[in-house]
Amino acid sequence: MTRLLFVIPLVLPLALMASTASAQQRPGQDACARDVSRFCRDKMNDGDQIVLACLKQNRTRISKACQQTMASHGQ
């Protein structure tokens, strides 16, 4: 039990740092997350390129924020 109490303070900050880093690496993903779940849910496990193709096919239906993010990334 004593070991567990020493490990928790070390693991928690590392987990928080990892989640913060992953969020910082994908800022535009938040803008399209809802659109992906609405229009491309069945393709989410097929890879990023397949999801991107799905978003492009649904470009007229996706949110303005997602459209702007895609345009800013040359899509």
C-alpha positions as CSV (number, residue, x, y, z in Angstrom):
1,M,0.0,0.0,0.0
2,T,2.8,2.4,0.8
3,R,4.4,1.9,-2.6
4,L,1.1,2.7,-4.3
5,L,0.9,6.0,-2.5
6,F,4.4,7.0,-3.8
7,V,3.7,6.0,-7.4
8,I,0.4,7.9,-7.8
9,P,2.0,11.4,-7.4
10,L,4.5,10.5,-10.1
11,V,2.1,9.0,-12.6
12,L,-0.6,11.6,-12.5
13,P,1.5,14.6,-13.6
14,L,2.9,12.5,-16.5
15,A,-0.5,11.5,-17.7
16,L,-1.7,15.2,-17.6
17,M,1.4,16.3,-19.5
18,A,0.8,13.6,-22.1
19,S,-2.8,14.6,-22.6
20,T,-1.9,18.3,-22.8
21,A,0.8,17.6,-25.4
22,S,-1.5,15.5,-27.6
23,A,-4.2,18.3,-27.5
24,Q,-1.6,20.9,-28.5
25,Q,-0.4,18.8,-31.5
26,R,-3.9,18.7,-33.0
27,P,-5.5,22.1,-32.6
28,G,-7.7,21.8,-35.8
29,Q,-9.0,18.5,-34.8
30,D,-11.4,20.0,-32.2
31,A,-13.1,22.1,-34.9
32,C,-14.0,19.0,-36.9
33,A,-14.5,16.5,-34.1
34,R,-18.3,16.9,-34.1
35,D,-18.5,16.8,-37.9
36,V,-16.5,13.6,-38.0
37,S,-18.8,12.0,-35.4
38,R,-21.9,13.1,-37.3
39,F,-20.9,12.4,-40.9
40,C,-18.0,10.0,-40.8
41,R,-18.5,7.9,-37.7
42,D,-18.3,4.6,-39.6
43,K,-14.9,5.6,-41.0
44,M,-13.3,6.7,-37.8
45,N,-11.3,3.5,-37.5
46,D,-10.1,3.5,-41.1
47,G,-7.4,6.1,-40.7
48,D,-7.0,9.8,-41.1
49,Q,-6.9,9.9,-44.9
50,I,-10.2,8.1,-45.1
51,V,-11.8,10.4,-42.5
52,L,-10.4,13.4,-44.4
53,A,-11.9,12.1,-47.7
54,C,-15.3,11.7,-45.9
55,L,-15.1,15.3,-44.6
56,K,-14.4,16.5,-48.2
57,Q,-17.4,14.5,-49.5
58,N,-19.5,16.2,-46.9
59,R,-17.9,19.6,-47.2
60,T,-21.3,21.4,-47.8
61,R,-22.7,19.8,-44.6
62,I,-19.9,20.3,-42.2
63,S,-19.5,23.3,-39.8
64,K,-17.9,26.6,-40.9
65,A,-15.2,26.1,-38.3
66,C,-14.3,22.7,-39.8
67,Q,-14.4,24.1,-43.3
68,Q,-12.1,26.9,-42.3
69,T,-9.7,24.5,-40.6
70,M,-9.6,22.3,-43.7
71,A,-9.0,25.3,-45.9
72,S,-6.2,26.6,-43.7
73,H,-4.5,23.2,-44.1
74,G,-4.9,23.2,-47.9
75,Q,-7.8,20.8,-48.0
